[in-house]
């Protein structure tokens, strides 16, 4: 090949690459035309048994599913997918992950065959510029996602992808990352954070699990402050929760069940309204409190 011809071919590569990227972006957004701004949810998922039991919390999940517009797709940030770096699931058919032990076989038999959405995964990847987002083909839907979403959409007819929690990022960095995906709310995407505000399994009063709204004093104090800060829009104190004293330290012994709440709150606009549901304590050291953020 002559040198002049080789140089001409090489000169076209950047243009071709750019065109390919634009083509991929167009494909990624084709099915996500602008919609009214979708709500955002934080769901206190509690025990995996909520997936198969009939109780007031399950009824709360069903009710909120009826109250909000049916989404084009769901992006879930679950407490149960921690990674080094940030990833989104990008497979066509995510598997149902039974990431727990010691429960009845009926719970392990549950399958939630919601489709994935590789196009949404790619769009999410492109929206986030503060860090590199990887496309994951191995994870699936863990119980932080399927155990609650299955009550909202029992037909499994809404595509679901998950975004992982990078355990190397600070609460402030998680909060800022969440803001980068805010545009998805206007693409018909329901963003769900799944965890628990108060979550201390080591201190559960197992003999009080069936008691109605039973919480230790420190758990109730932390819960009250959580809700007050959320209602007041005081996200700074929620981000800097480690400075809030012993009740918060006991409520959040590890951050993974709390961080999905920060993702949810970061997506709130000034005119959005806040609502609470499933607002009860369980077993002394857990709360099922869930949050709905929607346009005012």
C-alpha positions in Angstrom: 0.0 0.0 0.0 1.3 3.4 -0.9 2.1 5.8 2.0 -0.3 8.4 0.6 -3.2 6.0 0.5 -2.4 4.7 4.0 -2.5 8.2 5.4 -5.8 8.9 3.8 -7.3 5.8 5.4 -5.9 6.6 8.8 -7.3 10.2 8.6 -10.8 8.8 8.3 -10.6 6.7 11.5 -11.4 9.5 14.0 -14.4 10.6 12.0 -15.6 7.0 11.7 -15.1 6.5 15.4 -17.0 9.7 16.3 -19.8 8.7 13.9 -20.0 5.3 15.5 -20.3 6.9 19.0 -23.1 9.2 17.8 -24.9 6.2 16.2 -24.7 4.3 19.5 -26.0 7.3 21.5 -28.9 7.7 19.1 -29.8 4.0 19.5 -29.5 4.3 23.3 -31.9 7.2 23.5 -34.3 6.2 20.8 -36.8 4.4 23.1 -36.5 7.1 25.8 -38.3 10.1 24.4 -39.0 13.0 26.8 -41.8 12.4 29.3 -43.2 14.1 32.3 -40.7 14.0 35.2 -40.9 10.6 36.9 -41.0 10.2 40.6 -38.1 8.9 42.6 -38.4 6.2 45.3 -36.4 5.1 48.3 -37.8 1.7 49.4 -37.0 0.3 52.8 -36.8 -3.4 51.7 -36.3 -5.1 55.1 -36.2 -8.9 55.2 -36.1 -10.9 52.0 -39.2 -12.6 53.3 -41.2 -9.6 52.3 -40.9 -11.0 48.8 -43.3 -13.8 49.6 -45.2 -12.6 52.7 -48.4 -10.7 52.8 -48.1 -7.7 55.2 -48.6 -3.9 55.4 -45.2 -3.2 53.9 -45.9 -5.3 50.8 -49.2 -3.5 50.5 -47.3 -0.2 50.7 -45.1 -1.2 47.8 -48.1 -2.2 45.7 -49.9 1.0 46.5 -47.1 3.2 45.4 -46.8 1.2 42.2 -50.5 2.1 41.5 -50.0 5.8 42.4 -47.2 6.6 40.0 -47.0 6.5 36.2 -45.9 3.2 34.8 -42.2 3.7 33.8 -40.5 2.8 30.6 -37.8 1.2 32.7 -36.4 1.1 36.3 -32.9 1.9 37.4 -32.3 0.5 40.9 -29.5 1.3 43.3 -29.5 -1.6 45.8 -27.7 -1.9 49.1 -26.7 -5.5 48.0 -24.4 -4.7 45.1 -21.1 -3.2 46.3 -18.2 -3.0 43.9 -14.8 -1.4 43.3 -15.8 1.2 40.8 -19.3 1.9 39.5 -21.2 -0.5 37.2 -24.6 -0.9 35.6 -26.1 -4.1 34.5 -26.2 -4.4 30.7 -27.6 -7.8 29.9 -30.8 -8.5 28.0 -32.1 -11.0 30.6 -30.8 -10.4 34.2 -30.9 -13.4 36.5 -32.7 -13.4 39.8 -30.0 -13.5 42.5 -30.9 -15.2 45.8 -28.1 -13.5 47.8 -29.1 -14.8 51.3 -29.2 -17.9 53.3 -31.3 -19.7 56.0 -34.7 -18.9 54.5 -37.5 -21.2 53.3 -37.1 -22.9 50.0 -40.2 -21.0 48.8 -38.1 -17.9 48.8 -35.3 -19.5 46.8 -37.9 -20.6 44.3 -39.0 -17.1 43.4 -37.9 -15.9 40.0 -38.5 -12.3 38.7 -37.9 -12.5 35.0 -38.0 -8.8 34.2 -36.0 -7.9 31.1 -32.9 -5.9 31.2 -32.2 -2.8 29.0 -28.7 -2.6 27.5 -29.6 0.7 25.8 -30.5 2.3 29.2 -27.3 1.0 30.6 -25.3 2.7 27.9 -27.2 5.9 28.3 -26.6 5.9 32.0 -22.9 5.2 31.4 -22.7 8.2 29.1 -24.5 10.5 31.5 -22.0 10.0 34.3 -18.8 11.9 33.7 -17.3 12.1 37.2 -16.1 8.5 37.0 -16.0 5.7 34.5 -19.0 3.4 34.6 -18.6 -0.2 33.5 -21.2 -2.3 31.7 -21.7 -5.5 33.7 -22.9 -8.8 32.1 -22.7 -11.0 35.2 -24.7 -9.6 38.1 -28.4 -9.5 37.6 -31.1 -8.5 40.0 -30.4 -9.0 43.7 -33.0 -9.2 46.4 -32.7 -5.5 47.2 -34.2 -5.0 43.7 -36.5 -7.8 42.9 -38.0 -8.4 46.4 -39.7 -5.0 46.3 -40.1 -4.3 42.5 -42.0 -7.6 42.2 -44.8 -6.2 44.3 -45.0 -3.0 42.2 -44.9 -4.7 38.9 -45.8 -8.4 39.4 -46.0 -9.1 35.7 -42.3 -8.4 35.4 -43.1 -6.3 32.3 -40.9 -3.3 33.1 -37.2 -3.5 32.2 -34.9 -3.2 35.2 -31.2 -2.4 35.4 -29.1 -1.9 38.6 -26.3 0.5 39.4 -23.7 -0.6 41.9 -22.4 1.1 44.9 -18.6 1.9 44.7 -17.4 1.2 48.2 -14.4 3.5 47.6 -16.5 6.6 47.2 -17.5 9.0 50.0 -21.2 9.8 50.8 -20.7 13.2 49.2 -19.3 11.6 46.0 -22.3 9.2 45.9 -24.6 12.1 46.2 -22.9 14.0 43.4 -22.8 11.0 41.1 -26.6 10.6 41.5 -27.2 14.1 40.3 -25.6 13.2 37.0 -28.4 10.7 36.1 -31.2 13.2 36.8 -32.0 13.5 33.1 -33.3 9.9 33.2 -36.4 11.2 35.2 -37.6 12.9 32.0 -37.0 9.8 29.9 -39.7 7.7 31.7 -37.2 6.0 34.0 -38.1 5.3 37.6 -35.0 5.6 39.8 -35.3 3.5 42.9 -32.9 3.4 45.9 -33.4 0.2 48.0 -32.0 -0.1 51.5 -33.0 0.9 55.0 -32.5 4.1 56.9 -32.0 2.3 60.2 -30.3 -1.0 59.7 -28.4 -2.7 62.5 -28.8 -6.5 62.2 -26.5 -7.2 65.1 -28.9 -5.5 67.5 -32.2 -7.0 66.2 -34.6 -8.0 69.0 -35.6 -11.3 67.4 -38.3 -11.9 70.0 -39.9 -8.6 69.0 -40.1 -9.1 65.2 -43.9 -9.5 65.3 -44.4 -6.5 67.6 -46.0 -3.5 65.8 -43.7 -0.6 65.3 -41.1 -1.6 67.9 -37.9 0.4 67.9 -35.1 1.0 70.4 -34.9 4.6 71.7 -31.8 5.3 69.6 -33.5 3.9 66.5 -36.6 6.0 66.9 -34.5 9.1 67.6 -32.4 8.5 64.5 -35.6 7.8 62.4 -37.2 11.0 63.6 -34.1 13.0 62.7 -33.8 11.3 59.3 -37.4 12.3 58.4 -36.9 15.8 59.7 -33.8 16.4 57.7 -35.4 15.0 54.6 -38.5 17.1 55.0 -36.4 20.2 55.6 -34.2 19.5 52.6 -31.1 19.4 54.9 -29.1 17.1 52.7 -25.8 18.3 54.1 -26.5 16.8 57.6 -27.7 13.6 55.9 -24.5 13.4 53.9 -22.4 14.1 57.0 -24.3 11.6 59.1 -21.2 10.4 61.0 -21.2 13.8 62.8 -24.8 13.3 64.1 -23.9 11.4 67.2 -24.5 7.9 68.7 -28.1 7.2 67.4 -26.9 7.7 63.8 -23.8 5.6 64.5 -26.0 2.7 65.7 -28.5 3.2 62.9 -25.8 3.1 60.2 -23.0 0.8 61.4 -22.1 0.2 57.8 -23.2 2.6 54.9 -24.5 0.2 52.2 -28.1 0.3 53.3 -28.1 4.1 53.8 -26.3 5.2 50.6 -29.3 4.4 48.3 -31.2 7.1 50.3 -28.6 9.7 49.3 -29.0 8.7 45.6 -32.7 9.3 45.9 -32.4 12.7 47.7 -29.8 14.0 45.2 -32.4 13.7 42.5 -35.0 15.9 44.3 -35.8 19.2 42.6 -36.8 22.3 44.6 -40.4 22.0 43.5 -40.7 18.3 44.2 -42.8 17.1 47.0 -41.8 14.6 49.7 -44.0 11.8 51.1 -43.3 9.0 53.5 -44.9 5.5 53.6 -44.2 2.2 55.4 -43.0 4.3 58.2 -42.5 1.8 61.0 -39.8 0.2 63.0 -39.2 -3.6 63.0 -37.3 -5.7 65.6 -36.0 -2.7 67.5 -33.1 -1.9 65.1 -34.6 -1.6 61.7 -37.0 0.8 60.0 -39.0 0.2 56.9 -39.5 3.9 56.2 -39.8 4.6 52.5 -39.8 7.9 50.6 -41.6 9.1 47.5 -40.3 12.2 45.7 -42.6 13.6 43.0 -43.3 16.8 41.0 -45.4 19.3 43.0 
